[in-house]
């Protein structure tokens, strides 16, 4: 029988290092049936943050993955459940024949020098020819992640980057990033994929548009001064006036604005926007501040987010996968504002993924910011579920 791509995933709520790593290893071994592990991703609740070195050592000793990557997380996601509080570790591992894996570290450094120079960035992020995917885990306190993603977009154009910001620690220096036997409290770690692997990235922003599309007629940095020649506050009032009672109630969760991904697309709908928060309003001028730099001439539309929209959006993004061979494995990077903070039931995202895709080996974590591509460029998101699905290239589509 030919050597085939195979994934396994596990989760444990054991609170001692030895018991937790032993439990995870036993689950993975059972699913892998003796196959060697080329890659393992481990996500640790804050309970294990101070002992991350011992956890990594235990997993490496028990499973011998060629590359071990991971980080601490406010909550972790296993193949069937999401553990948002309490001790837990989630693990996903893969046997990846004919796949090239090249790990990398981005230490805290003179970021300007690293990010502005193609040679310096490629020296820091060494990637094989025809790289198909980067997975990156970063510390939110020490990494200018939007600038880092800008460098990926410039120097590794069209290659998707997916991952998340480590979470669960309220101050700098408390998060742990794992790469083999290295444990970092700052910077970023990751791995590049090339070779016989097909990746499909699903980025579900969990929103729906309201009102109509407007053109930005005046903007300065992250402040929109005019929409179609009218103050944005007036436009918001016009949109809100057309909403039903239930949608108006959702405004307490915050108003969002979407930037059109393709400025030349004539008809825009759900999934055609990069979603950002409306951060503030100047009642005198009617200007609004948003969570991104805005340019004159952009098409924008206001959005709302709720549990129903989040489920509908994720299901809509997943459904096209049913036309292809089932994925062998998946990594999920979900916002720490999702879970039971969004849904009225536990295991919201992972249960929907299993409902649509079936029994897929999956693990992930609740992030302090999610990384994923929209419209061919990589961005940092909030309130998003970023999912990557793996298949062997030779049998994918």
PAVO-463526 format. One record per residue (C-alpha): residue number from 1; residue in one letter; x, y, z. Coordinates in Angstrom, 2 decimals, padded with zeros to 5 digits. Example, Ala and Ser with C-alpha at 12.3 -4.5 7.8 and 13.67 -1.06 7.14 Angstrom:
PAVO-463526
{1 "A" {012.30 -004.50 007.80}},
{2 "S" {013.67 -001.06 007.14}},
This chain:
PAVO-463526
{1 "X" {000.00 000.00 000.00}},
{2 "X" {001.37 003.43 -000.95}},
{3 "X" {002.57 005.76 001.76}},
{4 "X" {-000.30 008.20 002.34}},
{5 "X" {-000.92 011.49 004.12}},
{6 "X" {-002.58 010.87 007.45}},
{7 "X" {-003.52 013.11 010.40}},
{8 "X" {-004.53 012.43 013.98}},
{9 "X" {-005.84 014.77 016.66}},
{10 "X" {-006.42 014.65 020.39}},
{11 "X" {-007.37 016.70 023.43}},
{12 "X" {-006.82 016.17 027.14}},
{13 "X" {-008.08 017.87 030.28}},
{14 "X" {-005.58 016.16 032.56}},
{15 "X" {-003.82 018.75 034.70}},
{16 "X" {-000.43 017.12 035.33}},
{17 "X" {002.31 017.24 032.70}},
{18 "X" {003.08 013.53 032.71}},
{19 "X" {-000.55 012.43 032.63}},
{20 "X" {-001.56 014.99 030.00}},
{21 "X" {001.29 014.22 027.60}},
{22 "X" {000.77 010.50 028.11}},
{23 "X" {-002.93 010.80 027.37}},
{24 "X" {-002.29 012.78 024.19}},
{25 "X" {000.43 010.42 023.01}},
{26 "X" {-001.80 007.38 023.53}},
{27 "X" {-004.62 008.94 021.50}},
{28 "X" {-002.29 009.92 018.66}},
{29 "X" {-000.53 006.54 018.54}},
{30 "X" {-003.86 004.73 018.29}},
{31 "X" {-004.93 006.83 015.31}},
{32 "X" {-001.56 006.77 013.52}},
{33 "X" {-001.09 002.98 013.56}},
{34 "X" {002.68 003.16 013.69}},
{35 "X" {003.18 005.88 011.09}},
{36 "X" {005.93 008.40 011.82}},
{37 "X" {005.03 012.01 012.58}},
{38 "X" {006.42 014.75 010.38}},
{39 "X" {004.57 017.56 012.15}},
{40 "X" {002.73 018.14 015.42}},
{41 "X" {000.95 021.29 016.61}},
{42 "X" {000.24 021.64 020.34}},
{43 "X" {-001.94 024.27 021.98}},
{44 "X" {-001.64 024.69 025.75}},
{45 "X" {-004.05 026.36 028.16}},
{46 "X" {-002.46 028.98 030.49}},
{47 "X" {-002.27 026.31 033.21}},
{48 "X" {000.70 024.83 031.29}},
{49 "X" {002.34 028.13 030.31}},
{50 "X" {005.08 028.06 032.93}},
{51 "X" {005.87 024.41 032.22}},
{52 "X" {005.71 024.59 028.42}},
{53 "X" {009.29 023.33 028.19}},
{54 "X" {008.36 020.15 030.04}},
{55 "X" {005.20 019.67 027.97}},
{56 "X" {007.15 020.04 024.73}},
{57 "X" {009.84 017.67 026.00}},
{58 "X" {007.22 015.09 026.99}},
{59 "X" {005.48 015.23 023.62}},
{60 "X" {008.74 015.03 021.69}},
{61 "X" {009.93 012.07 023.75}},
{62 "X" {006.63 010.21 023.39}},
{63 "X" {005.86 010.92 019.73}},
{64 "X" {009.15 012.01 018.08}},
{65 "X" {007.63 014.48 015.62}},
{66 "X" {010.11 015.84 013.09}},
{67 "X" {008.74 019.34 013.79}},
{68 "X" {006.80 020.42 016.89}},
{69 "X" {005.07 023.79 016.81}},
{70 "X" {002.73 025.33 019.35}},
{71 "X" {001.75 028.08 021.76}},
{72 "X" {-000.21 028.91 024.87}},
{73 "X" {-003.87 029.77 024.45}},
{74 "X" {-006.79 031.12 026.44}},
{75 "X" {-008.78 028.11 025.24}},
{76 "X" {-008.01 025.12 023.07}},
{77 "X" {-009.96 023.28 020.38}},
{78 "X" {-009.89 019.53 019.94}},
{79 "X" {-011.40 017.26 017.29}},
{80 "X" {-014.87 017.34 018.88}},
{81 "X" {-014.86 019.92 021.66}},
{82 "X" {-013.71 023.37 022.63}},
{83 "X" {-012.26 023.83 026.12}},
{84 "X" {-012.51 027.53 026.95}},
{85 "X" {-011.57 027.36 030.62}},
{86 "X" {-009.51 025.03 032.75}},
{87 "X" {-006.42 022.93 032.07}},
{88 "X" {-006.32 021.44 028.57}},
{89 "X" {-003.97 020.67 025.70}},
{90 "X" {-005.03 020.07 022.10}},
{91 "X" {-002.77 018.32 019.61}},
{92 "X" {-002.91 017.62 015.89}},
{93 "X" {-000.21 015.61 014.15}},
{94 "X" {000.45 014.46 010.62}},
{95 "X" {002.36 011.92 008.58}},
{96 "X" {003.15 013.90 005.44}},
{97 "X" {005.01 011.91 002.79}},
{98 "X" {006.65 013.98 000.05}},
{99 "X" {005.82 017.22 001.88}},
{100 "X" {008.66 019.64 002.59}},
{101 "X" {008.40 021.30 006.01}},
{102 "X" {010.74 024.17 006.86}},
{103 "X" {010.31 025.69 010.35}},
{104 "X" {011.27 029.30 011.08}},
{105 "X" {011.65 031.70 013.99}},
{106 "X" {011.11 035.46 013.92}},
{107 "X" {012.87 036.72 017.06}},
{108 "X" {012.28 040.20 018.44}},
{109 "X" {014.67 042.33 016.45}},
{110 "X" {015.04 045.55 014.53}},
{111 "X" {011.78 044.95 012.70}},
{112 "X" {012.31 047.76 010.19}},
{113 "X" {015.53 046.19 008.96}},
{114 "X" {013.97 042.73 008.71}},
{115 "X" {010.65 043.71 007.17}},
{116 "X" {011.81 046.28 004.64}},
{117 "X" {014.47 044.14 003.01}},
{118 "X" {013.53 041.16 000.82}},
{119 "X" {016.91 039.55 001.49}},
{120 "X" {016.67 040.03 005.27}},
{121 "X" {013.11 038.74 005.43}},
{122 "X" {013.86 035.70 003.28}},
{123 "X" {016.87 034.98 005.48}},
{124 "X" {014.60 035.04 008.55}},
{125 "X" {011.78 033.09 006.89}},
{126 "X" {013.54 030.47 004.81}},
{127 "X" {011.00 028.82 002.53}},
{128 "X" {011.34 026.07 -000.06}},
{129 "X" {010.61 026.67 -003.71}},
{130 "X" {006.90 026.63 -004.56}},
{131 "X" {005.83 027.11 -000.93}},
{132 "X" {002.09 026.48 -000.64}},
{133 "X" {001.42 027.67 002.91}},
{134 "X" {002.91 029.34 005.96}},
{135 "X" {001.54 028.58 009.42}},
{136 "X" {002.58 031.23 011.95}},
{137 "X" {002.03 031.62 015.70}},
{138 "X" {003.01 034.97 017.20}},
{139 "X" {003.16 036.80 020.51}},
{140 "X" {000.79 039.80 020.39}},
{141 "X" {002.93 041.97 022.67}},
{142 "X" {006.20 041.82 020.75}},
{143 "X" {005.37 041.32 017.06}},
{144 "X" {004.05 044.04 014.71}},
{145 "X" {002.01 041.37 013.01}},
{146 "X" {000.33 043.57 010.40}},
{147 "X" {003.74 044.75 009.21}},
{148 "X" {005.02 041.17 009.24}},
{149 "X" {002.06 040.07 007.12}},
{150 "X" {002.77 042.98 004.80}},
{151 "X" {006.27 041.56 004.30}},
{152 "X" {004.82 038.13 003.53}},
{153 "X" {002.46 039.75 001.02}},
{154 "X" {005.37 041.55 -000.65}},
{155 "X" {008.12 038.95 -000.56}},
{156 "X" {006.07 035.73 -000.74}},
{157 "X" {003.21 037.09 -002.81}},
{158 "X" {000.11 034.91 -003.19}},
{159 "X" {001.28 032.38 -000.56}},
{160 "X" {-001.36 032.12 002.20}},
{161 "X" {-000.36 032.67 005.81}},
{162 "X" {-002.65 031.22 008.46}},
{163 "X" {-002.34 031.10 012.22}},
{164 "X" {-003.01 033.17 015.27}},
{165 "X" {-001.74 035.30 018.12}},
{166 "X" {-000.96 033.47 021.34}},
{167 "X" {-003.50 034.25 024.03}},
{168 "X" {-004.30 033.64 027.66}},
{169 "X" {-001.69 035.85 029.32}},
{170 "X" {-002.62 039.47 030.15}},
{171 "X" {000.87 040.99 029.98}},
{172 "X" {004.11 040.77 027.99}},
{173 "X" {006.41 037.85 028.64}},
{174 "X" {003.76 035.38 029.75}},
{175 "X" {002.94 033.60 026.51}},
{176 "X" {004.96 030.61 025.33}},
{177 "X" {005.80 029.76 021.71}},
{178 "X" {007.06 026.25 020.96}},
{179 "X" {009.35 025.18 018.15}},
{180 "X" {010.95 021.79 018.77}},
{181 "X" {013.17 022.25 021.84}},
{182 "X" {013.00 026.06 021.72}},
{183 "X" {010.53 027.90 023.97}},
{184 "X" {010.13 031.63 023.33}},
{185 "X" {008.18 034.26 025.26}},
{186 "X" {008.30 036.77 022.39}},
{187 "X" {008.53 036.84 018.61}},
{188 "X" {006.93 034.33 016.27}},
{189 "X" {007.39 030.73 015.14}},
{190 "X" {006.09 028.95 012.11}},
{191 "X" {006.52 026.40 009.38}},
{192 "X" {006.44 026.52 005.58}},
{193 "X" {004.75 023.76 003.55}},
{194 "X" {005.76 022.68 000.05}},
{195 "X" {005.67 019.52 -002.03}},
{196 "X" {002.79 017.06 -002.28}},
{197 "X" {000.22 019.02 -000.32}},
{198 "X" {-002.92 020.88 -001.33}},
{199 "X" {-004.22 023.47 001.12}},
{200 "X" {-007.61 025.16 001.20}},
{201 "X" {-007.96 028.11 003.54}},
{202 "X" {-011.36 029.14 004.86}},
{203 "X" {-011.59 032.54 006.56}},
{204 "X" {-015.04 033.12 008.04}},
{205 "X" {-015.53 036.63 009.40}},
{206 "X" {-018.99 035.82 010.71}},
{207 "X" {-020.76 038.98 009.57}},
{208 "X" {-023.51 040.06 007.25}},
{209 "X" {-023.82 043.37 005.41}},
{210 "X" {-026.52 045.92 006.17}},
{211 "X" {-027.64 048.88 004.12}},
{212 "X" {-026.00 049.62 000.80}},
{213 "X" {-022.45 050.07 -000.43}},
{214 "X" {-020.88 053.53 -000.14}},
{215 "X" {-017.81 055.08 -001.74}},
{216 "X" {-015.29 056.76 000.53}},
{217 "X" {-015.12 060.33 -000.75}},
{218 "X" {-012.70 061.61 001.90}},
{219 "X" {-010.47 059.81 004.40}},
{220 "X" {-007.35 060.44 006.46}},
{221 "X" {-005.46 057.40 007.74}},
{222 "X" {-008.07 055.43 009.74}},
{223 "X" {-010.68 058.22 009.81}},
{224 "X" {-013.47 058.33 007.24}},
{225 "X" {-014.61 061.91 006.72}},
{226 "X" {-017.19 061.43 004.00}},
{227 "X" {-019.20 058.66 002.33}},
{228 "X" {-020.66 059.62 -001.04}},
{229 "X" {-020.22 063.26 -000.05}},
{230 "X" {-022.07 062.90 003.27}},
{231 "X" {-020.69 062.56 006.84}},
{232 "X" {-020.46 058.87 007.81}},
{233 "X" {-022.55 059.41 010.95}},
{234 "X" {-025.45 060.53 008.76}},
{235 "X" {-025.00 057.42 006.61}},
{236 "X" {-025.03 055.23 009.72}},
{237 "X" {-028.26 056.87 010.88}},
{238 "X" {-029.80 056.22 007.45}},
{239 "X" {-028.83 052.55 007.58}},
{240 "X" {-030.01 052.08 011.17}},
{241 "X" {-033.36 053.66 010.35}},
{242 "X" {-033.98 050.84 007.85}},
{243 "X" {-033.16 048.03 010.30}},
{244 "X" {-035.68 045.85 012.05}},
{245 "X" {-035.90 045.69 015.83}},
{246 "X" {-033.74 042.55 016.14}},
{247 "X" {-030.94 043.99 014.03}},
{248 "X" {-031.00 047.25 015.95}},
{249 "X" {-030.50 045.27 019.14}},
{250 "X" {-027.34 043.77 017.64}},
{251 "X" {-025.76 047.21 017.47}},
{252 "X" {-024.93 046.83 021.16}},
{253 "X" {-022.30 044.29 020.02}},
{254 "X" {-020.66 047.01 017.95}},
{255 "X" {-020.93 048.25 014.39}},
{256 "X" {-018.51 046.92 011.79}},
{257 "X" {-017.43 048.17 008.41}},
{258 "X" {-016.31 046.11 005.43}},
{259 "X" {-013.71 047.23 002.89}},
{260 "X" {-014.35 045.75 -000.56}},
{261 "X" {-011.62 043.23 -001.38}},
{262 "X" {-011.87 043.76 -005.13}},
{263 "X" {-012.41 047.45 -005.95}},
{264 "X" {-013.50 046.54 -009.48}},
{265 "X" {-016.20 044.06 -008.49}},
{266 "X" {-019.60 045.46 -009.39}},
{267 "X" {-021.85 043.34 -007.16}},
{268 "X" {-020.73 042.92 -003.56}},
{269 "X" {-022.14 040.58 -000.92}},
{270 "X" {-021.19 038.55 002.12}},
{271 "X" {-017.58 037.40 001.89}},
{272 "X" {-016.50 040.20 -000.44}},
{273 "X" {-015.28 042.48 002.36}},
{274 "X" {-012.42 042.73 004.81}},
{275 "X" {-014.19 043.42 008.11}},
{276 "X" {-012.95 046.05 010.55}},
{277 "X" {-014.43 047.62 013.69}},
{278 "X" {-015.99 051.07 013.85}},
{279 "X" {-013.97 052.40 016.77}},
{280 "X" {-015.45 055.82 017.38}},
{281 "X" {-017.57 058.70 016.10}},
{282 "X" {-017.01 062.46 016.16}},
{283 "X" {-020.54 063.82 016.74}},
{284 "X" {-019.58 067.31 015.55}},
{285 "X" {-018.08 066.44 012.16}},
{286 "X" {-019.82 063.09 011.71}},
{287 "X" {-016.49 061.40 010.96}},
{288 "X" {-015.81 057.84 012.12}},
{289 "X" {-012.61 056.07 013.13}},
{290 "X" {-012.17 052.48 011.97}},
{291 "X" {-009.67 049.74 012.67}},
{292 "X" {-007.68 050.10 009.45}},
{293 "X" {-006.19 052.66 007.09}},
{294 "X" {-008.78 053.75 004.51}},
{295 "X" {-008.17 055.27 001.09}},
{296 "X" {-010.33 057.65 -000.92}},
{297 "X" {-012.41 055.83 -003.52}},
{298 "X" {-012.80 052.57 -001.59}},
{299 "X" {-016.16 050.80 -001.54}},
{300 "X" {-017.36 050.08 002.00}},
{301 "X" {-020.46 048.68 003.64}},
{302 "X" {-021.56 048.46 007.27}},
{303 "X" {-021.92 045.02 008.85}},
{304 "X" {-023.39 043.32 011.91}},
{305 "X" {-022.17 040.23 013.70}},
{306 "X" {-024.20 037.71 015.69}},
{307 "X" {-024.26 033.96 016.29}},
{308 "X" {-026.66 033.26 013.42}},
{309 "X" {-024.55 035.25 010.96}},
{310 "X" {-021.39 033.52 012.22}},
{311 "X" {-022.88 030.05 011.71}},
{312 "X" {-024.33 030.93 008.30}},
{313 "X" {-021.06 032.43 007.12}},
{314 "X" {-018.92 029.50 008.28}},
{315 "X" {-021.30 026.97 006.71}},
{316 "X" {-021.36 028.94 003.46}},
{317 "X" {-017.55 029.01 003.35}},
{318 "X" {-017.27 025.27 004.09}},
{319 "X" {-019.92 023.94 001.71}},
{320 "X" {-017.78 024.11 -001.49}},
{321 "X" {-015.38 021.65 000.17}},
{322 "X" {-018.00 018.92 -000.29}},
{323 "X" {-017.15 018.80 -004.00}},
{324 "X" {-013.66 017.52 -003.21}},
{325 "X" {-012.08 014.55 -001.48}},
{326 "X" {-012.53 014.83 002.31}},
{327 "X" {-009.64 016.67 003.95}},
{328 "X" {-007.08 014.55 005.78}},
{329 "X" {-006.52 017.10 008.53}},
{330 "X" {-007.21 020.66 009.63}},
{331 "X" {-005.93 023.47 011.87}},
{332 "X" {-008.46 025.94 013.33}},
{333 "X" {-007.62 029.41 014.61}},
{334 "X" {-010.70 030.98 016.18}},
{335 "X" {-011.17 034.32 017.91}},
{336 "X" {-011.35 034.28 021.70}},
{337 "X" {-014.54 036.31 021.25}},
{338 "X" {-016.22 033.31 019.64}},
{339 "X" {-016.99 030.12 021.56}},
{340 "X" {-019.65 030.61 024.23}},
{341 "X" {-019.03 034.36 024.12}},
{342 "X" {-020.72 034.29 020.72}},
{343 "X" {-022.86 031.14 020.65}},
{344 "X" {-025.44 030.06 023.20}},
{345 "X" {-024.00 026.53 023.19}},
{346 "X" {-020.52 025.01 023.57}},
{347 "X" {-018.31 023.72 020.74}},
{348 "X" {-019.88 026.11 018.24}},
{349 "X" {-017.28 026.24 015.46}},
{350 "X" {-015.88 022.72 015.73}},
{351 "X" {-019.32 021.12 015.82}},
{352 "X" {-020.37 022.99 012.66}},
{353 "X" {-017.14 022.00 010.90}},
{354 "X" {-017.79 018.34 011.77}},
{355 "X" {-021.42 018.67 010.70}},
{356 "X" {-020.36 019.86 007.23}},
{357 "X" {-017.06 018.03 006.67}},
{358 "X" {-017.51 014.94 008.80}},
{359 "X" {-014.89 013.31 011.00}},
{360 "X" {-011.77 015.37 010.24}},
{361 "X" {-008.64 015.29 012.42}},
{362 "X" {-008.55 018.84 013.73}},
{363 "X" {-007.11 020.95 016.53}},
{364 "X" {-006.65 024.63 017.19}},
{365 "X" {-007.02 027.39 019.72}},
{366 "X" {-008.79 030.61 020.66}},
{367 "X" {-006.55 033.44 019.49}},
{368 "X" {-005.91 037.06 020.42}},
{369 "X" {-006.10 037.80 016.68}},
{370 "X" {-006.44 035.44 013.74}},
{371 "X" {-004.32 035.33 010.60}},
{372 "X" {-005.65 034.43 007.19}},
{373 "X" {-005.94 035.56 003.57}},
{374 "X" {-008.77 037.57 002.08}},
{375 "X" {-008.72 038.29 -001.63}},
{376 "X" {-005.22 036.90 -002.08}},
{377 "X" {-003.59 038.98 000.69}},
{378 "X" {-002.88 038.01 004.28}},
{379 "X" {-004.43 040.00 007.12}},
{380 "X" {-004.83 040.03 010.88}},
{381 "X" {-008.50 039.60 011.82}},
{382 "X" {-010.74 039.77 014.85}},
{383 "X" {-013.86 037.68 015.62}},
{384 "X" {-012.87 035.34 012.78}},
{385 "X" {-012.49 031.60 012.32}},
{386 "X" {-009.47 030.81 010.13}},
{387 "X" {-009.29 027.19 009.02}},
{388 "X" {-006.79 025.36 006.82}},
{389 "X" {-007.61 021.98 005.28}},
{390 "X" {-004.97 019.55 004.06}},
{391 "X" {-005.10 017.00 001.24}},
{392 "X" {-002.38 015.34 -000.82}},
{393 "X" {-001.93 017.40 -003.96}},
{394 "X" {-002.01 014.33 -006.15}},
{395 "X" {-005.58 013.51 -005.05}},
{396 "X" {-007.02 016.83 -003.96}},
{397 "X" {-009.33 018.29 -006.60}},
